[in-house]
Amino acid sequence: MELFTILLVSSIGLGYFIYGKKTTDFHFLISGIALMIYPYFFAGPLLIIIGIILLAEPFVIKRYF
């Protein structure tokens, strides 16, 4: 199950990275890189919590700042 979570999060990170590169959106670019790298360092519930935070980060930053 954890392997599937890592694959899913990294795939979404790749999508964020490609979108950020095409639109030159710095927040999506950095968030995509972080989503592809962080699963190598965290496991368990922390993997999911950090993933949700990184997935929401570009939208929250754009809306409130």
Protein Blocks (a to p, Z undefined) as FASTA:
>chain_A
ZZmmmmmmmmmmmmmmmmmmmnopaklmmmmmmmmmmmmmggcjllmmmmmmmmmmmmmm
mmmZZ
